[in-house]
Each structure stands twice: as C-alpha cells, then as structure tokens.
Amino acid sequence: MIDTPEDHVGTVSFGGRPITNLRFADDIDGLAGNECELASLTEKLDKALSNFGMEVSAEKTKIMTNSKGSLKREPNVNGQIIESVTKFKYLGSIISDEGSKPEILSRIAQATAHLTQLKPIRNNKNVAISSKIRLLCS
C-alpha cells in the first residue's frame, strides 16, 4: 500500500505538493483531477491491496465529483460499478460537492441537539446561575 501514492502521478495539489489520497485507519479517500486519473488510482490501489491479500469493497466504495457534468465512464472495481454520491462522511466531517454548507448545517444541528439536552438544567431553579454559565461555556 505504501507504494501506491508514489507510483501514481496526480494533478490535485495542496500547498504546491501533489496529493493522491487521504488515509486514516481503514479509510482511504482517493483524489484525482480527471476520470483517467481516478481509474488509474483505483486500479493501482486494488493491485496494491491484492498484494496483501485484501481487496477494495465495491459496496463500501463511493465516487464523488465536483464537476458539473456526469462521468463519461462508470468507474468499477473487480467489474462492479462504483456508486456515485454527492456527499459522504470522512472522520466525522461531511465532504460535499456543495462545499462546506452541509458541514455547517450538520454542526448547527449537533449544537442544537446538545443544547436541547441541557434544557432541564437551564430550567432548574435549584442550580446556580454561575453553574449554568460555566456549563454553557464548557
């Protein structure tokens, strides 16, 4: 697996350095500038994994593009077509073709849910105001 990024020439860059994937534990996000690059990266990843007796799961693998047009050819793994999505969750954050809007909405919803859980404490007359303020600021 270690040799996959070095063997792949990518067009996506961050801070002037080309990047082809994001890896954390068993999650791998491939980054490609075009369809041919994506197909090449997927094939190299599948080949690298097979050297270790592993395989890419077509059921768990998803493709997201940020271009307006549709893909000219459907990417596949072991002959199975990979599902195309408009958003996915990676390390707890929502990655979307709309940019950061879904992530912001998700965080607002999470904050609202947490504040709703604190409602009984906020309404309790036996809890000091200073304690309520410390709780909200934590």
C-alpha positions as CSV (number, residue, x, y, z in Angstrom):
1,M,0.0,0.0,0.0
2,I,2.8,2.4,0.8
3,D,4.0,2.4,-2.9
4,T,0.6,3.3,-4.3
5,P,0.9,7.2,-3.9
6,E,4.4,7.2,-5.2
7,D,3.5,5.2,-8.3
8,H,0.6,7.4,-9.2
9,V,1.1,10.8,-10.7
10,G,-1.7,13.1,-9.5
11,T,-2.9,16.5,-10.6
12,V,-4.6,17.5,-7.3
13,S,-2.3,19.6,-5.1
14,F,-2.3,21.2,-1.7
15,G,0.3,23.8,-0.8
16,G,2.1,23.1,-4.0
17,R,2.5,19.4,-3.2
18,P,0.6,16.7,-5.2
19,I,-1.7,14.6,-3.2
20,T,-3.4,11.4,-4.4
21,N,-5.2,10.2,-1.3
22,L,-6.1,10.7,2.4
23,R,-5.6,7.7,4.6
24,F,-6.7,7.1,8.2
25,A,-7.1,3.6,9.7
26,D,-9.0,1.6,7.1
27,D,-10.5,4.7,5.3
28,I,-8.8,5.7,2.1
29,D,-10.0,8.7,0.0
30,G,-8.5,8.9,-3.5
31,L,-8.1,12.3,-5.1
32,A,-8.0,12.7,-8.8
33,G,-8.1,15.6,-11.2
34,N,-9.9,13.7,-14.0
35,E,-11.6,10.4,-14.9
36,C,-8.5,8.7,-16.3
37,E,-6.5,9.6,-13.2
38,L,-9.3,8.3,-11.0
39,A,-9.4,5.0,-12.9
40,S,-5.6,4.7,-12.7
41,L,-5.6,5.4,-9.0
42,T,-8.4,2.9,-8.3
43,E,-6.6,0.2,-10.3
44,K,-3.3,0.8,-8.5
45,L,-5.0,0.7,-5.1
46,D,-6.7,-2.5,-6.0
47,K,-3.5,-4.1,-7.2
48,A,-1.5,-2.9,-4.1
49,L,-4.2,-4.3,-1.8
50,S,-4.3,-7.6,-3.6
51,N,-0.5,-8.0,-2.9
52,F,-1.5,-8.1,0.8
53,G,-4.5,-10.5,0.3
54,M,-7.0,-7.6,0.6
55,E,-9.5,-6.2,-1.9
56,V,-11.4,-3.0,-2.4
57,S,-15.1,-3.4,-1.4
58,A,-17.3,-2.2,-4.3
59,E,-20.2,-1.9,-1.9
60,K,-18.4,0.4,0.5
61,T,-16.6,2.4,-2.2
62,K,-18.1,5.6,-3.4
63,I,-17.2,8.2,-6.0
64,M,-17.9,11.9,-5.7
65,T,-17.1,14.5,-8.3
66,N,-17.2,18.3,-8.1
67,S,-17.6,18.8,-11.9
68,K,-21.0,19.9,-13.3
69,G,-21.1,17.1,-16.0
70,S,-21.6,13.4,-15.4
71,L,-18.9,10.8,-15.7
72,K,-18.2,9.6,-19.2
73,R,-17.5,6.1,-17.9
74,E,-18.5,4.5,-14.7
75,P,-15.6,3.6,-12.5
76,N,-15.5,0.0,-11.4
77,V,-13.7,-2.4,-9.0
78,N,-13.4,-6.0,-10.0
79,G,-16.1,-5.5,-12.6
80,Q,-18.6,-3.9,-10.2
81,I,-19.7,-0.3,-10.8
82,I,-18.9,2.1,-8.0
83,E,-21.8,4.2,-6.8
84,S,-21.6,8.0,-7.4
85,V,-22.6,10.2,-4.4
86,T,-23.0,13.9,-3.8
87,K,-21.7,13.8,-0.2
88,F,-20.0,11.4,2.3
89,K,-18.8,11.5,5.9
90,Y,-15.0,11.3,6.5
91,L,-13.6,11.3,10.0
92,G,-16.8,12.8,11.3
93,S,-16.9,15.7,8.7
94,I,-19.3,15.9,5.8
95,I,-17.5,16.2,2.4
96,S,-19.9,17.5,-0.2
97,D,-19.9,18.7,-3.8
98,E,-21.6,21.9,-2.4
99,G,-18.6,22.8,-0.4
100,S,-18.9,23.4,3.4
101,K,-22.6,24.2,3.6
102,P,-23.7,20.6,4.6
103,E,-20.9,20.5,7.2
104,I,-22.0,23.8,8.7
105,L,-25.7,22.7,8.9
106,S,-24.6,19.4,10.5
107,R,-22.6,21.2,13.2
108,I,-25.6,23.6,13.9
109,A,-27.9,20.5,14.2
110,Q,-25.4,18.9,16.6
111,A,-25.1,22.0,18.7
112,T,-28.9,22.4,18.9
113,A,-29.2,18.8,20.0
114,H,-26.7,19.2,22.8
115,L,-28.3,22.5,24.0
116,T,-31.7,20.8,24.0
117,Q,-30.2,18.1,26.3
118,L,-29.2,20.9,28.7
119,K,-32.7,22.3,28.9
120,P,-33.7,20.6,32.2
121,I,-30.6,22.0,33.9
122,R,-31.3,25.5,32.4
123,N,-34.8,25.4,33.7
124,N,-33.9,24.0,37.2
125,K,-34.3,26.8,39.8
126,N,-32.1,24.9,42.2
127,V,-29.0,25.2,40.0
128,A,-27.0,28.4,40.5
129,I,-26.7,30.8,37.5
130,S,-22.9,30.7,37.8
131,S,-23.0,26.9,37.4
132,K,-25.3,27.2,34.4
133,I,-22.9,29.7,32.8
134,R,-19.9,27.5,33.4
135,L,-21.8,24.6,31.9
136,L,-22.7,26.5,28.7
137,C,-19.1,27.9,28.4
138,S,-17.5,24.4,28.7
